[in-house]
Amino acid sequence: MADHYETLGVARDATDEELKRAYRKKAREYHPDANPGDADAEARFKELSAAYEVLSDPERRSRYDRFGTDDMRASGMSDPFGGGLGSIFDAFFGDANFGFGSASQHRGPPAGENLETHVELDLHDVVFGVEREVSVRTAVRCETCDGSGAAEGTSVVRCSHCSGSGQVRKVRQSMLGQMVTAAACEVCGGLGEMIESPCTDCDGHGRQLKRRTYNVEVPAGVDDGTTLRLTGRGAAGPRGGPHGDLYVQVRVRPHPRLHRNGNDLIHELHVPFTQAALGARLDYETLDGSETVVIPKGTETGAVLRLRGLGVPRVNSFGRGDLLIQLVVDVPDDLTDEQEDLVRQLAELRGEEVAEPSEGLLGRIRNAFR
């Protein structure tokens, strides 16, 4: 008898994952579908399946390591793959349920549907956090039958078609031997239970449609498009099944002055050229209150003033971003004749050439005395 470890090509201290990988690789190579009519490949595939069946079971592997044999194997080889088709299919498909062994069990009533809604915030709410109410039309547990779906004084009964398992098995022959599949029971819909006398208020569904209002705590720092999950605030499941979840999408209204860039807030502030040239101290209104902003003398367009810690809080972290004031120097295009004359005097004092004056009132007066 070939050693199981040698058959799979693994060391005796191989982990469960190493066993699974080795079996998958060799089983694909020697699978009868990949080697039609090849008796040697079919025999090799059977050896691989038998070896993996033993070594993938901790108790049987321990017995094999101690005694070099496994008594359970002989009684499990009546079909080409012994009695371990469940573990073999699990090696290929993970935890998928193919109806082998004790995998088929009643799963109970299904969960209710997940719901979606939205909440609208302004930038102040985003920066400081807020609690808002949302209203949704949802399925709630029937108070009359307490979600069971059965009329008062009655109860649910086990489905006779599937014996309460919620699943019906079917056996068919294939080139690999007997294949067992499991599907949801068509009579009870996979619940494993039947209602002989339905509740008149919910027609046996165990739930009713009503409007519910929930409080949503919006943490500081959330961004537009963020989705908040309220666990268990979705629809109630039929016949007492668990609730689904409620997903709330955050929508942030534009601010008239500020826009967000990551955790920073940005404001494009226009200042007259006189303040930019001579400097100024301004009262500036932030979301946290009034701040004094100093515009340095000789400021040019593109200069940035940074107010640290007055931006958006960092979600799941500490601190806040900054408030960045981007300065734009405005040059007036509506000077009065008197203002233009003063600017020309300034240009003359600085030795700067400027365009000839337009024919305004002062120009006409000058020309009259020439």
C-alpha positions as CSV (number, residue, x, y, z in Angstrom):
1,M,0.0,0.0,0.0
2,A,1.4,3.4,-1.1
3,D,2.2,5.9,1.7
4,H,-0.4,8.6,1.6
5,Y,2.2,11.4,2.1
6,E,4.2,10.0,-0.9
7,T,1.0,9.8,-2.9
8,L,0.3,13.5,-2.4
9,G,4.0,14.4,-2.6
10,V,4.1,16.2,0.8
11,A,6.2,16.0,3.9
12,R,4.7,14.2,7.0
13,D,4.5,17.5,8.8
14,A,2.7,19.2,6.0
15,T,0.0,21.8,7.0
16,D,-3.7,21.5,6.0
17,E,-3.1,24.2,3.4
18,E,-0.1,22.4,1.9
19,L,-2.2,19.2,1.7
20,K,-5.0,21.0,0.0
21,R,-2.7,22.6,-2.6
22,A,-0.9,19.3,-3.3
23,Y,-4.2,17.5,-3.8
24,R,-5.7,20.1,-6.0
25,K,-2.6,20.1,-8.3
26,K,-2.4,16.4,-8.7
27,A,-6.1,15.8,-8.9
28,R,-6.4,18.2,-11.8
29,E,-3.6,16.3,-13.5
30,Y,-5.1,12.8,-13.1
31,H,-8.8,13.7,-13.2
32,P,-10.7,11.2,-15.4
33,D,-12.3,14.1,-17.4
34,A,-8.7,15.2,-18.4
35,N,-7.7,11.7,-19.2
36,P,-10.7,10.0,-20.9
37,G,-10.2,6.2,-21.2
38,D,-6.9,6.2,-19.3
39,A,-7.3,3.5,-16.6
40,D,-3.9,4.3,-15.0
41,A,-4.9,8.0,-14.5
42,E,-8.2,6.9,-13.1
43,A,-6.5,4.6,-10.6
44,R,-4.0,7.3,-9.7
45,F,-6.9,9.7,-9.1
46,K,-8.6,7.2,-6.8
47,E,-5.3,6.9,-4.8
48,L,-5.0,10.7,-4.5
49,S,-8.6,11.0,-3.3
50,A,-8.2,8.2,-0.7
51,A,-5.0,9.8,0.6
52,Y,-6.5,13.2,0.9
53,E,-9.6,11.8,2.5
54,V,-7.6,10.4,5.3
55,L,-5.0,13.2,5.8
56,S,-7.5,16.0,5.6
57,D,-9.3,14.6,8.7
58,P,-7.3,15.3,11.9
59,E,-8.5,12.2,13.7
60,R,-7.9,9.8,10.8
61,R,-4.6,11.4,10.1
62,S,-3.5,11.0,13.7
63,R,-4.5,7.3,13.5
64,Y,-2.7,6.8,10.2
65,D,0.5,8.5,11.6
66,R,0.5,6.1,14.6
67,F,-0.5,2.8,13.0
68,G,0.2,3.3,9.3
69,T,-3.4,2.5,8.4
70,D,-6.9,3.8,8.9
71,D,-9.7,1.3,9.6
72,M,-12.4,3.7,8.4
73,R,-11.0,3.8,4.9
74,A,-12.1,0.2,4.0
75,S,-15.7,0.8,4.9
76,G,-15.7,4.1,3.0
77,M,-14.5,2.8,-0.4
78,S,-17.7,1.4,-1.7
79,D,-17.8,4.1,-4.3
80,P,-14.7,5.2,-6.3
81,F,-13.8,7.9,-3.8
82,G,-14.5,6.3,-0.5
83,G,-16.9,8.3,1.8
84,G,-15.1,11.6,1.6
85,L,-16.6,13.4,-1.3
86,G,-17.5,16.3,0.9
87,S,-13.9,17.1,1.9
88,I,-12.7,16.4,-1.7
89,F,-15.1,19.0,-3.1
90,D,-14.3,21.3,-0.3
91,A,-10.6,21.2,-1.4
92,F,-11.7,22.5,-4.8
93,F,-14.5,24.9,-3.8
94,G,-13.7,26.0,-0.3
95,D,-16.8,25.9,2.0
96,A,-19.4,25.3,-0.7
97,N,-22.2,23.0,0.4
98,F,-22.7,20.1,-2.0
99,G,-25.1,18.2,0.4
100,F,-22.5,15.6,1.6
101,G,-22.2,14.3,5.2
102,S,-23.9,16.7,7.6
103,A,-23.4,19.9,5.6
104,S,-27.1,20.3,4.8
105,Q,-28.8,21.9,7.8
106,H,-31.8,24.2,8.3
107,R,-30.6,27.8,8.0
108,G,-33.7,29.4,9.5
109,P,-35.6,32.4,8.1
110,P,-33.6,34.7,5.8
111,A,-32.5,38.2,6.8
112,G,-34.4,41.2,5.7
113,E,-33.4,43.5,2.9
114,N,-30.8,46.2,3.1
115,L,-32.1,49.7,2.7
116,E,-30.6,52.9,1.3
117,T,-31.3,56.6,2.0
118,H,-29.3,59.8,2.1
119,V,-28.8,62.8,4.4
120,E,-27.9,66.3,3.3
121,L,-25.3,68.3,5.3
122,D,-23.6,71.7,5.1
123,L,-19.9,72.2,5.6
124,H,-20.4,73.3,9.2
125,D,-22.0,69.8,9.9
126,V,-19.0,68.1,8.3
127,V,-16.4,69.9,10.3
128,F,-18.1,69.6,13.7
129,G,-20.2,66.4,13.3
130,V,-23.9,66.3,13.6
131,E,-26.9,64.1,14.5
132,R,-29.7,63.9,11.9
133,E,-32.9,62.0,11.5
134,V,-33.7,59.9,8.5
135,S,-37.0,58.4,7.6
136,V,-37.5,55.2,5.6
137,R,-40.4,53.1,4.6
138,T,-39.4,49.6,5.7
139,A,-40.7,46.2,6.7
140,V,-41.1,45.9,10.4
141,R,-41.9,42.8,12.5
142,C,-45.6,42.2,12.8
143,E,-46.7,42.9,16.4
144,T,-49.7,40.6,16.2
145,C,-47.8,37.4,15.6
146,D,-44.4,38.7,16.8
147,G,-42.9,37.9,13.4
148,S,-43.8,34.2,13.3
149,G,-46.4,34.6,10.6
150,A,-48.8,32.3,12.4
151,A,-52.2,33.2,13.6
152,E,-52.8,33.7,17.4
153,G,-53.0,30.4,19.2
154,T,-51.2,28.5,16.4
155,S,-47.6,27.9,15.5
156,V,-45.5,27.0,12.6
157,V,-45.0,23.3,11.7
158,R,-42.2,21.4,10.2
159,C,-42.3,21.1,6.4
160,S,-43.1,17.5,5.6
161,H,-41.6,17.7,2.1
162,C,-38.0,18.3,3.4
163,S,-38.5,17.1,7.0
164,G,-37.6,20.6,8.2
165,S,-34.2,20.7,6.6
166,G,-35.1,23.4,4.1
167,Q,-33.3,21.4,1.4
168,V,-34.1,18.5,-0.9
169,R,-31.3,16.2,-2.1
170,K,-31.0,14.6,-5.4
171,V,-28.7,11.7,-6.4
172,R,-27.5,11.2,-9.9
173,Q,-24.9,8.9,-11.5
174,S,-21.9,10.4,-13.3
175,M,-18.5,9.2,-14.6
176,L,-17.2,10.1,-11.2
177,G,-19.7,8.0,-9.4
178,Q,-22.7,9.1,-7.4
179,M,-23.2,12.9,-7.3
180,V,-25.4,14.4,-4.6
181,T,-26.8,17.9,-5.0
182,A,-28.9,19.9,-2.6
183,A,-31.4,22.6,-3.5
184,A,-33.9,24.7,-1.5
185,C,-37.2,23.0,-0.8
186,E,-39.8,24.3,-3.3
187,V,-42.6,23.8,-0.8
188,C,-41.4,25.8,2.1
189,G,-38.9,28.0,0.2
190,G,-36.0,26.7,2.1
191,L,-37.4,27.7,5.5
192,G,-38.0,24.2,6.7
193,E,-41.3,25.4,8.2
194,M,-44.9,25.8,7.1
195,I,-47.8,28.0,8.3
196,E,-51.1,26.3,8.4
197,S,-53.0,29.3,9.8
198,P,-51.5,32.6,8.6
199,C,-51.7,35.7,10.7
200,T,-54.4,37.9,9.3
201,D,-52.5,41.2,9.8
202,C,-49.4,40.2,7.9
203,D,-50.8,37.4,5.7
204,G,-48.3,35.0,7.2
205,H,-45.2,37.0,6.2
206,G,-44.4,38.0,9.8
207,R,-43.8,41.6,8.8
208,Q,-45.6,44.7,7.6
209,L,-44.6,47.9,5.7
210,K,-44.3,51.0,7.9
211,R,-42.3,54.2,8.1
212,R,-39.6,54.4,10.6
213,T,-37.3,57.3,11.7
214,Y,-33.8,56.7,12.9
215,N,-31.1,59.0,14.4
216,V,-27.9,59.0,12.4
217,E,-24.7,60.2,14.1
218,V,-22.5,61.7,11.4
219,P,-18.9,61.8,12.6
220,A,-16.8,64.9,12.0
221,G,-14.7,64.8,8.8
222,V,-16.9,62.7,6.6
223,D,-16.7,63.6,2.9
224,D,-19.4,64.0,0.2
225,G,-20.4,60.5,-1.0
226,T,-19.4,58.7,2.2
227,T,-21.8,55.9,3.1
228,L,-22.7,55.2,6.7
229,R,-23.9,51.8,7.8
230,L,-26.5,51.4,10.5
231,T,-26.4,47.7,11.4
232,G,-29.8,46.1,12.0
233,R,-31.8,49.2,10.9
234,G,-32.8,47.6,7.6
235,A,-36.0,45.6,6.8
236,A,-37.1,42.9,9.2
237,G,-36.7,39.4,7.8
238,P,-39.7,37.3,7.0
239,R,-41.1,35.0,9.7
240,G,-38.8,36.4,12.4
241,G,-35.6,36.6,10.4
242,P,-32.9,39.1,11.3
243,H,-33.0,42.7,10.2
244,G,-30.9,43.9,7.3
245,D,-28.8,47.1,7.4
246,L,-29.5,50.7,6.5
247,Y,-27.0,52.5,4.4
248,V,-27.0,56.3,4.6
249,Q,-25.2,58.3,1.9
250,V,-23.8,61.7,2.9
251,R,-24.4,64.6,0.5
252,V,-22.7,67.9,1.3
253,R,-24.1,71.2,0.0
254,P,-21.6,73.6,-1.5
255,H,-20.3,76.4,0.8
256,P,-20.6,80.0,-0.5
257,R,-16.9,80.7,0.2
258,L,-15.0,77.6,1.1
259,H,-14.3,74.4,-0.8
260,R,-12.6,71.3,0.5
261,N,-9.4,69.7,-0.6
262,G,-8.7,66.6,1.4
263,N,-8.7,67.8,5.0
264,D,-7.9,71.4,4.1
265,L,-10.4,74.2,3.4
266,I,-9.6,76.7,0.7
267,H,-10.9,80.2,0.2
268,E,-9.9,82.5,-2.7
269,L,-9.9,86.0,-1.2
270,H,-9.9,89.0,-3.4
271,V,-8.1,92.1,-1.9
272,P,-7.7,95.6,-3.4
273,F,-4.2,96.5,-4.8
274,T,-3.9,99.2,-2.1
275,Q,-4.1,96.6,0.7
276,A,-1.8,94.3,-1.2
277,A,0.7,97.1,-1.6
278,L,0.5,98.7,1.8
279,G,-0.5,95.7,3.9
280,A,-3.6,95.3,6.1
281,R,-5.2,93.6,9.1
282,L,-8.6,92.1,8.3
283,D,-11.3,90.5,10.4
284,Y,-11.9,87.1,8.7
285,E,-14.8,84.8,9.5
286,T,-14.0,81.1,9.8
287,L,-16.3,78.2,10.7
288,D,-14.8,78.4,14.2
289,G,-15.4,82.2,14.6
290,S,-13.6,85.4,13.7
291,E,-9.9,85.5,13.2
292,T,-7.5,88.4,12.5
293,V,-5.7,88.0,9.2
294,V,-2.6,89.9,8.4
295,I,-1.9,90.7,4.7
296,P,1.8,91.5,4.4
297,K,3.0,94.6,2.7
298,G,3.7,94.0,-1.0
299,T,1.5,90.9,-1.3
300,E,1.1,89.5,-4.8
301,T,-1.6,87.4,-6.4
302,G,-1.1,83.7,-5.5
303,A,0.2,84.3,-1.9
304,V,-1.3,81.9,0.6
305,L,-2.2,82.6,4.2
306,R,-2.4,79.4,6.3
307,L,-4.6,79.2,9.4
308,R,-3.5,76.0,11.0
309,G,-6.0,73.6,12.6
310,L,-9.1,75.3,11.2
311,G,-9.8,72.8,8.4
312,V,-11.7,69.5,8.4
313,P,-11.1,66.9,11.1
314,R,-9.3,63.7,10.1
315,V,-11.7,60.7,10.3
316,N,-10.5,58.0,12.7
317,S,-7.4,60.1,13.6
318,F,-6.5,63.2,15.5
319,G,-6.3,66.8,14.5
320,R,-7.7,68.9,11.7
321,G,-6.5,70.2,8.4
322,D,-5.8,73.9,7.7
323,L,-7.7,76.8,6.3
324,L,-5.8,78.1,3.3
325,I,-6.6,81.7,2.1
326,Q,-5.4,82.2,-1.5
327,L,-5.0,85.9,-2.2
328,V,-6.0,87.5,-5.5
329,V,-5.0,91.1,-5.9
330,D,-7.7,93.1,-7.7
331,V,-6.6,96.0,-10.0
332,P,-9.5,98.5,-10.4
333,D,-10.8,99.3,-13.8
334,D,-13.3,102.0,-12.7
335,L,-11.0,104.7,-11.4
336,T,-12.5,108.2,-11.2
337,D,-10.5,111.0,-12.8
338,E,-9.2,112.1,-9.4
339,Q,-8.1,108.6,-8.5
340,E,-6.4,108.1,-11.8
341,D,-4.6,111.4,-11.4
342,L,-3.3,110.2,-8.0
343,V,-2.1,106.9,-9.4
344,R,-0.3,108.8,-12.2
345,Q,1.4,110.9,-9.6
346,L,2.5,107.7,-7.9
347,A,3.8,106.3,-11.1
348,E,5.7,109.6,-11.8
349,L,7.3,109.5,-8.3
350,R,8.4,105.9,-8.9
351,G,9.7,106.7,-12.4
352,E,7.3,104.3,-14.1
353,E,6.0,104.9,-17.6
354,V,2.2,104.6,-18.0
355,A,-0.3,105.1,-20.8
356,E,-1.5,108.6,-21.7
357,P,-4.6,109.7,-19.9
358,S,-7.9,109.3,-21.5
359,E,-9.9,112.5,-22.5
360,G,-11.9,112.8,-19.2
361,L,-12.9,115.9,-17.3
362,L,-9.4,116.6,-15.9
363,G,-7.9,116.1,-19.3
364,R,-10.3,118.6,-20.9
365,I,-9.4,121.1,-18.1
366,R,-5.7,120.7,-18.7
367,N,-6.1,121.1,-22.4
368,A,-8.1,124.3,-21.9
369,F,-5.2,126.0,-20.1
370,R,-2.5,124.9,-22.5
